[in-house]
């Protein structure tokens, strides 16, 4: 599998830590307890796992790509290789599950949602970032005439499902209802849902003043109905019962 093929199928992990990741970390800290037993589900190269290491809890990573998992192990112990649909952990293992732009890449996102709930302890929380359908740009590239074209493609996600999914069959994208439907019938309650804009660190690096204005404007819009156009969903769920008890 070439790098482009892997990027299309799995997405790109965080290679560097910038202000955008710092901002997301602050959001995570607000909604979940990183002092407990934490699973970074789809940990990539281990960037967030390394930051979680500031906390005294037990932190684990799960990654489907062995090469990426090997890099993550250089940053944190407890990284295993398994698909999101079949997590290699026992029921009720974790106080917190963190999933950062991962669920859109799995083969069966409903099964992946079930697995996150299964391995979360009752009273524990699941924290998810994933792509928003109404963000004006598809960031994962498209397939055109059988070839993958990497890049940011405008308006793809505004197309009807049949056409959108032909252009981007390699990655899912979610409305709020579609995201919550993944957890329908599972023993969780909604704690928080919103949409956020990105870090835009590259723009700020090249054009500092303009980049800061863009970020300040968009972060203000997060507190308005215009957040419907944010880049990602932020979803926090709390497990309220054992999965087996609800089956």
C-alpha positions in Angstrom: 0.0 0.0 0.0 1.4 3.4 -1.0 1.5 6.4 1.2 -1.4 7.9 -0.9 -3.4 4.7 -0.6 -2.9 4.7 3.2 -3.8 8.4 3.4 -7.0 7.8 1.5 -8.0 4.7 3.6 -6.8 5.8 7.1 -6.4 9.5 6.9 -3.2 11.3 8.0 -2.2 11.1 11.6 -0.9 14.2 13.6 2.8 14.5 12.6 3.4 17.7 14.5 1.8 19.3 17.6 0.5 22.8 16.9 -2.0 25.3 18.4 -4.9 23.4 16.8 -4.1 20.3 18.7 -3.5 22.3 21.9 -7.0 23.7 21.5 -8.5 20.3 21.1 -6.7 19.0 24.1 -8.2 21.7 26.2 -11.7 20.6 25.0 -10.9 17.0 25.9 -9.7 18.1 29.4 -13.0 19.9 29.9 -15.3 16.9 29.2 -13.4 13.8 30.3 -11.2 12.6 33.1 -7.7 11.9 31.8 -6.6 10.8 35.3 -8.4 7.5 34.9 -7.9 4.6 32.5 -8.0 6.1 29.0 -8.0 4.6 25.5 -6.9 6.6 22.5 -8.9 4.7 19.9 -7.0 5.2 16.6 -4.0 6.7 18.2 -2.0 7.1 15.0 1.6 8.1 15.9 0.7 8.7 19.5 0.7 12.5 19.6 -2.3 12.7 22.0 -1.2 9.7 24.0 2.1 11.6 24.7 0.1 14.6 26.0 -2.1 12.4 28.1 1.0 11.2 29.8 1.0 14.4 31.8 -1.8 12.8 33.8 -1.3 10.0 36.4 -3.9 7.6 34.9 -3.3 4.5 32.8 -3.3 5.4 29.1 -3.6 2.9 26.2 -3.6 3.3 22.5 -5.3 1.3 19.8 -4.2 1.5 16.1 -4.9 -0.6 13.1 -1.7 0.2 11.3 1.3 -1.7 12.7 3.8 0.9 11.4 2.0 3.8 13.1 1.5 1.7 16.3 5.3 1.2 16.4 5.9 5.0 16.4 3.2 5.4 19.0 5.0 2.9 21.3 8.0 5.2 21.3 5.8 7.8 23.0 3.7 5.6 25.2 3.4 2.1 26.5 0.3 0.0 26.1 -0.4 0.5 22.4 -2.0 -2.5 20.7 -3.0 -3.3 17.1 -6.6 -4.1 16.4 -9.4 -2.7 14.1 -12.0 -0.4 15.6 -14.7 -2.9 15.0 -13.1 -5.5 17.2 -11.2 -3.8 20.0 -8.7 -6.1 21.8 -9.9 -5.1 25.3 -12.4 -6.6 27.8 -15.8 -5.2 28.5 -15.9 -2.2 30.8 -12.1 -1.5 30.7 -11.9 2.3 30.4 -13.1 5.4 32.1 -12.5 7.4 28.9 -12.5 6.6 25.2 -11.0 9.2 22.9 -11.5 9.0 19.1 -9.9 11.8 17.0 -11.1 11.8 13.4 -11.1 8.0 13.2 -14.6 6.6 13.0 -15.1 8.0 9.5 -12.3 5.6 8.3 -13.5 2.3 9.7 -15.3 -0.3 7.5 -18.3 -0.5 9.8 -18.9 2.7 11.9 -21.9 1.3 13.6 -19.9 -1.7 14.9 -17.0 0.7 15.9 -19.5 2.7 17.9 -20.8 -0.5 19.6 -17.2 -1.5 20.5 -16.4 1.9 22.1 -19.5 1.6 24.3 -18.7 -2.0 25.1 -15.2 -1.3 26.5 -16.3 1.8 28.4 -17.2 1.5 32.1 -20.6 2.5 33.3 -20.3 6.2 34.1 -17.4 6.5 31.8 -17.3 8.8 28.8 -16.7 8.6 25.0 -15.2 11.7 23.4 -15.3 11.9 19.6 -14.1 14.3 16.9 -15.3 13.5 13.4 -16.0 15.2 10.1 -19.0 17.5 9.7 -21.1 17.0 6.6 -21.8 20.7 6.2 -18.2 21.9 6.3 -17.7 23.3 2.7 -14.6 21.3 1.9 -13.9 17.6 1.8 -10.4 17.2 3.2 -9.8 13.6 2.4 -9.5 13.9 -1.4 -11.6 12.1 -4.0 -11.5 9.3 -6.5 -12.0 10.4 -10.1 -12.0 8.0 -13.0 -10.5 5.3 -10.7 -7.6 7.4 -9.5 -7.2 9.0 -6.0 -6.6 12.7 -5.9 -5.4 14.0 -2.6 -6.4 17.5 -1.5 -9.1 19.7 -0.2 -12.1 19.5 -2.6 -14.9 22.1 -2.2 -18.6 21.3 -2.0 -18.2 17.5 -2.4 -20.2 16.9 0.8 -23.1 19.0 -0.4 -23.8 16.6 -3.2 -26.5 13.9 -3.0 -25.3 10.8 -1.1 -25.1 8.6 -4.2 -22.8 11.0 -6.0 -20.9 12.1 -2.9 -20.1 8.5 -2.0 -18.9 7.7 -5.5 -16.4 10.5 -5.2 -15.4 9.8 -1.6 -16.1 6.1 -0.9 -13.1 5.9 1.4 -14.3 8.2 4.1 -17.6 8.8 5.8 -19.0 12.2 6.9 -21.7 13.0 9.3 -24.7 15.2 10.1 -25.5 15.5 13.7 -28.4 13.0 13.3 -26.3 10.6 11.4 -23.6 10.6 14.0 -26.0 10.1 16.9 -27.7 7.3 14.9 -24.5 5.3 15.2 -25.2 5.0 19.0 -29.0 4.5 18.7 -30.1 1.7 21.0 -26.8 1.6 22.9 -26.7 2.4 26.7 -25.4 6.0 26.4 -26.7 9.4 27.1 -25.7 12.6 25.3 -23.5 14.9 27.4 -22.4 17.4 24.8 -22.6 18.0 21.1 -21.3 20.9 19.1 -19.3 21.7 16.0 -15.9 23.3 15.9 -13.6 24.9 13.3 -10.1 23.9 12.6 -6.7 25.1 13.8 -5.7 26.8 10.6 -2.1 26.8 11.8 -0.6 26.7 8.3 -2.5 29.9 7.3 -1.4 31.6 10.5 2.3 30.5 9.9 2.3 32.0 6.4 0.1 35.0 7.1 0.2 35.6 10.8 -2.1 38.6 11.0 -4.7 37.3 8.6 -4.5 33.9 10.1 -5.2 35.2 13.6 -8.2 37.2 12.3 -9.6 34.1 10.5 -9.2 32.0 13.7 -10.7 34.6 16.0 -13.7 35.1 13.6 -14.4 31.4 13.2 -14.0 30.6 16.9 -16.5 33.3 17.7 -18.9 31.7 15.1 -18.7 28.4 17.1 -21.0 30.1 19.7 -23.6 30.9 17.0 -25.8 28.9 14.7 -23.1 29.3 12.1 -21.2 26.5 13.8 -23.2 24.2 11.5 -20.4 24.8 9.0 -17.6 23.8 11.4 -15.0 21.3 10.3 -15.7 18.7 13.0 -18.3 17.4 15.4 -17.4 17.3 19.1 -19.5 14.6 20.7 -19.4 13.5 24.3 -21.4 10.5 25.5 -21.7 8.8 28.9 -22.3 5.1 29.4 -25.3 4.5 31.6 -25.6 0.7 31.7 -23.7 -2.4 30.6 -24.2 -3.3 26.9 -25.2 -6.9 27.8 -27.9 -5.6 30.0 -29.6 -3.8 27.1 -29.3 -6.7 24.6 
